[in-house]
Each structure stands twice: as structure tokens, then as C-alpha cells.
Amino acid sequence: MIGFIGLGHMGEPIARRLAASGSQVAVFDRRVESADRCLDEGASWLTPVEMAACCETAMICVATFEQVSVVLDTLLEALPEHGRLSTIVVLSTITPSQMLLLAGLAQPRGISMVDAPISGSDEARENGQLTLMLGGDRETIDRLRPDFSRFASSIFFAGPVGSGQATKLANNILALCGLLAVVDALAMASAYDVDEDILRAAISVSTGDTYALRHLEFWRSLKREHPQGDSPDFVKFMQKDLRSALAAAGDAGIQLHLVPAAIAAMPESLRELWPESWPLPPTAVEGQTGHD
């Protein structure tokens, strides 16, 4: 049985697909109402303490490293001497060093840790076509691959624990810095009365072609459609993975040259992307340096 903890914007559809496609799944979220659609698909309800005793695998899909840590501590503290839990999969995006820290806590209890951060649009999430970037023991990952394939169509083994997180952060550097570059490019072209449709058509067959420009409608609708879109901290949410990438680079003893500038530029750049949403409350644009 899989215990699935965290039924938010990404977690609930994943857990629902797991249950609907044949996996035996137990779910938990502090908001009991979030589990309703999963229960309708055949999932059961267990607390993390109960999962530690009843489930072979636990999947954690929460927002922050602090939340992942709390869930892991709860599972490990509740683990009975002869419990069935053998693997914990972290679907959240954290840093490689944070993932290694968690693995170090789990290993003495005989628990294998797998990092499996997710990438994909809302459409990919609903259709089971997400991308998984995996780090951990290859044998463990191969055993879990049938369950992963129920919600992901692109599954990549990146290497040992932490490698999946490094791969995801590299992806998000390109995604978010690319988005800021698109905003600047649109502003410059607009200043010279270049029609946006013509601009996008020309770039799509030129060297400037980017995912962010090809999927500009997704980015333009993100704040309106995302559950945290109305939060005064949404800009900080958008900056989070770039801050994590900066922290990961520091842990590795390397310097990222573009990322700090992107973090600082993001509030003003997003003002251009979502002009109807500005001004945001002051707390949304504070804390442009440092690591969350």
C-alpha cells in the first residue's frame, strides 16, 4: 500500500490518479475535505502514524522543506519495530543537500529515500503526463516505476539521492529565467509596435525560440488560476525555486551568475506579465535576497 501525504494543487490529482488506476492508496491531509475526491476513486484514509505501520511506501507532496521534515519525523517516530514502511518518496522540490539530510535521518531506520520532484502543466497533471526526475537507489526506483507511470509519462533516473532535486532546480532556472527574458523581449518589441503574433511566429522558427514564449498563455494565466495566486506572498512563491537553486550552488561551492539578478528582477518583471494584478501588497515584494 502507498501512503500519500499532501493533497494540494499537485498532490490531490496525483493521489486520485493512483487510486483510480489500480494502486492501493491511503491518503492524508490536514484539510479532511481535500481527500473527498481521492476517496471517491477508491483511496482510504489513514493518518501518518497509521501509514508507518500499514504502508510499504509513503509519498510526500507538500510545499516546503520544513513541511517535508515534519512529515518525515512523524513517520519515523511512529515506525513500529516490525513496521512495513521501507521507502519514502519526496515529490516536493527542495535542495539536494536537504534531501541528503533527510536520507541520513531515514537510513538508520532501514528506510530508503527517493527524491522525485515533479514538473508539468495543469493539463499534464490531470492527464497523468507529468515529468519525474528521480534520485535514489536504482533497484528501489525500478520497483516503484509502475506506480510512477500512473501519473507521469516522462520518468528520468538522474542518479543517487539528491540528483533528482538538482535536475529539477536546473529545469526551473531555465523555466523562470526564460520567462523573465520573454517579458523583456515582449516589452522591447511592443515599444516598436511589433505585433505580438508576428513576433511569436518569427521567434518560433528562430534561435530565440523558448518554452516560455511557446507557452505564454500558461504563464499569463498562472496567477489567476493558481491556488496561491491571491496571496500577498505569491512573488516569493515564484522566487522560491530560484532561491533554492542559489542555495544548492552554494552548497556545491559554485557561483550562479544569472540567478541572483533574476531573483531581484522578478517583482518588476511579473508586474509586466500580470499588470491587472498590481499593485500587490507590500509583503509580496519584500525579501528579494536570501534563501527561503
C-alpha positions in Angstrom: 0.0 0.0 0.0 1.1 3.6 -0.7 0.5 6.3 1.9 0.1 9.6 0.2 0.6 12.8 2.3 -0.2 16.2 0.9 -3.3 16.8 -1.2 -2.7 20.2 -2.5 -2.7 21.7 -6.1 -0.4 18.9 -7.3 -0.8 16.2 -4.7 -4.5 15.6 -4.8 -4.7 14.9 -8.6 -1.7 12.5 -8.3 -3.2 10.6 -5.4 -6.5 10.5 -7.3 -4.9 9.0 -10.4 -3.0 6.5 -8.3 -6.2 5.3 -6.7 -8.3 5.3 -9.9 -5.7 3.4 -11.9 -5.3 0.5 -9.5 -2.7 1.3 -6.8 -3.8 0.6 -3.3 -3.6 4.1 -1.7 -4.2 5.7 1.7 -4.3 9.5 1.8 -3.8 12.2 4.4 -4.1 15.9 4.6 -4.8 18.3 7.4 -7.8 19.5 5.4 -10.0 16.5 5.5 -12.2 17.8 2.7 -9.2 17.6 0.3 -9.4 13.8 0.4 -13.0 13.5 -0.8 -12.3 13.1 -4.5 -9.5 10.6 -3.7 -11.9 8.6 -1.5 -14.4 8.6 -4.4 -11.7 7.0 -6.6 -11.2 4.2 -4.0 -8.5 5.5 -1.7 -8.7 5.0 2.0 -7.9 7.5 4.8 -5.0 6.9 7.2 -3.0 9.2 9.5 0.8 9.3 9.0 1.1 7.3 12.2 -1.1 4.6 10.8 0.8 4.7 7.5 4.0 4.0 9.2 2.6 0.7 10.3 0.5 -0.3 7.3 2.2 1.1 4.1 5.3 -0.2 2.3 5.8 3.2 0.6 5.0 6.8 1.7 4.9 9.6 -0.8 5.2 13.2 0.5 3.9 16.1 -1.6 4.0 19.2 0.5 5.2 22.8 -0.2 8.4 23.3 1.8 11.4 21.5 3.3 10.1 22.3 6.8 6.8 20.6 6.0 8.7 17.6 4.5 10.8 17.4 7.7 7.7 17.4 9.9 6.1 14.6 7.9 9.3 12.5 7.9 9.8 13.0 11.6 6.2 11.8 12.2 6.6 8.7 10.1 10.0 7.8 11.7 8.8 8.3 15.2 5.7 6.2 14.6 7.5 3.4 12.9 6.9 0.2 14.8 9.7 -2.3 15.3 8.3 -4.5 12.7 6.6 -1.9 10.5 6.1 -2.4 6.8 7.3 1.0 5.7 10.5 0.6 3.6 10.5 3.6 1.2 9.7 7.3 1.4 9.4 9.3 -1.9 9.7 13.1 -1.7 7.7 14.6 -4.6 8.3 18.1 -3.2 11.0 20.4 -4.7 13.8 21.0 -2.1 17.6 21.3 -2.4 19.9 18.3 -2.9 21.6 18.9 0.5 18.2 19.0 2.2 17.3 15.7 0.5 20.6 14.1 1.7 19.9 15.3 5.2 16.5 13.6 5.2 18.0 10.4 3.8 20.6 10.4 6.6 17.7 10.5 9.1 15.8 7.7 7.4 18.7 5.3 6.7 19.3 4.2 10.3 15.7 3.1 10.5 16.1 1.0 7.3 14.1 3.4 5.1 15.2 4.1 1.5 14.6 7.7 0.4 13.8 8.7 -3.2 13.6 12.2 -4.5 11.1 12.6 -7.2 10.3 16.2 -7.9 7.6 16.9 -10.5 7.4 19.1 -13.5 4.4 19.7 -15.7 1.4 21.9 -16.5 -2.1 21.6 -15.1 -3.1 19.7 -18.2 -0.2 17.2 -17.8 -1.1 16.8 -14.1 -4.8 15.9 -14.9 -3.8 13.6 -17.8 -1.1 11.7 -16.0 1.6 13.1 -18.2 3.9 14.7 -15.6 7.7 14.5 -15.7 9.5 12.9 -12.8 13.2 13.5 -12.1 14.4 10.7 -9.8 17.3 10.3 -7.4 18.0 7.3 -5.2 18.7 3.6 -5.3 18.1 2.3 -8.8 16.5 -1.0 -7.6 14.1 0.8 -5.4 13.1 3.2 -8.2 12.6 0.3 -10.6 10.3 -1.3 -8.1 8.2 1.9 -7.9 8.2 2.6 -11.6 4.7 1.0 -12.3 3.2 3.4 -9.7 5.1 6.4 -11.0 3.9 5.6 -14.5 0.3 6.0 -13.3 0.8 9.8 -13.1 3.9 10.5 -15.1 4.7 9.8 -18.7 8.3 11.0 -18.7 10.4 9.4 -16.0 14.2 10.1 -15.7 16.7 8.4 -13.3 19.2 11.1 -12.6 21.5 9.3 -10.1 21.8 8.9 -6.3 19.7 10.7 -3.7 19.7 14.4 -4.4 20.2 14.1 -8.1 16.5 14.4 -8.9 16.3 17.7 -6.9 19.4 19.0 -8.8 17.8 18.2 -12.1 14.5 19.9 -11.1 16.3 23.0 -9.9 18.3 23.2 -13.2 15.0 22.9 -15.1 13.4 25.7 -13.0 16.4 28.0 -13.6 15.8 27.7 -17.3 12.0 28.0 -16.9 11.9 31.1 -14.7 14.9 33.0 -16.1 13.5 32.2 -19.6 10.1 33.7 -18.5 11.8 36.9 -17.4 13.7 37.1 -20.7 10.4 36.7 -22.6 8.8 39.5 -20.6 11.7 41.8 -21.6 11.6 40.7 -25.2 7.8 41.4 -25.5 8.3 44.8 -23.9 11.1 45.8 -26.3 9.2 44.6 -29.4 5.9 46.3 -28.2 7.8 49.6 -27.8 8.5 49.5 -31.6 4.9 48.5 -32.4 5.7 44.9 -33.4 2.6 42.8 -33.5 2.9 40.1 -30.8 1.5 37.3 -33.0 4.1 38.2 -35.7 6.9 38.3 -33.1 6.0 34.9 -31.7 5.7 33.3 -35.1 9.1 34.7 -36.2 10.8 33.6 -33.0 9.3 30.1 -33.1 11.5 29.4 -36.1 14.5 31.3 -34.9 17.3 31.0 -32.4 15.3 32.8 -29.7 12.6 30.0 -29.5 11.8 29.2 -25.9 9.3 27.1 -23.9 8.2 30.2 -22.0 7.3 32.0 -25.2 5.5 29.0 -26.7 3.5 28.5 -23.5 3.0 32.2 -22.8 -0.8 31.7 -22.2 0.0 29.3 -19.4 2.3 31.9 -17.7 -0.2 34.7 -18.2 -3.0 32.7 -16.6 -0.9 31.3 -13.8 -1.5 33.9 -11.1 -5.3 33.9 -11.9 -5.6 30.1 -11.7 -3.1 29.1 -9.1 -4.5 28.4 -5.6 -1.9 30.8 -4.1 -2.4 33.4 -6.8 -4.2 35.8 -4.5 -1.6 35.5 -1.7 0.4 38.6 -1.0 3.4 36.2 -1.0 2.9 34.9 -4.5 6.1 36.6 -5.8 8.1 35.0 -3.0 6.4 31.7 -4.1 7.6 32.3 -7.6 11.1 33.1 -6.4 11.4 30.0 -4.1 13.0 27.6 -6.5 15.5 30.2 -7.7 16.5 30.8 -4.1 16.8 27.0 -3.7 19.0 26.8 -6.8 21.2 29.6 -5.3 21.4 27.7 -2.0 22.2 24.4 -3.8 25.0 26.2 -5.8 26.4 27.5 -2.6 26.4 24.0 -1.1 28.3 22.8 -4.1 30.8 25.6 -3.9 29.9 27.1 -7.2 28.6 30.5 -8.3 25.5 31.1 -10.4 25.8 34.4 -12.3 22.3 35.0 -13.6 20.1 33.6 -10.9 20.7 36.4 -8.3 19.7 39.0 -10.9 16.6 37.1 -11.8 15.5 36.9 -8.2 15.9 40.6 -7.8 14.2 41.4 -11.1 11.2 39.1 -10.6 8.8 41.5 -8.8 9.1 44.2 -11.5 9.1 41.6 -14.4 6.0 39.9 -13.0 4.3 43.3 -12.8 4.7 43.4 -16.6 3.3 39.9 -17.0 0.3 40.4 -14.7 -0.4 44.1 -14.9 -4.1 43.6 -13.8 -2.9 42.1 -10.5 -0.7 45.0 -9.4 0.0 46.7 -7.1 0.4 43.8 -4.8 0.5 44.2 -1.0 4.0 45.3 0.2 4.8 41.9 1.7 4.7 40.4 -1.8 7.9 42.2 -2.9 9.9 42.1 0.3 12.8 39.7 0.9 14.3 39.7 -2.6 17.6 38.3 -1.2 18.4 35.3 0.9 17.0 31.8 0.9 13.6 30.6 1.9 
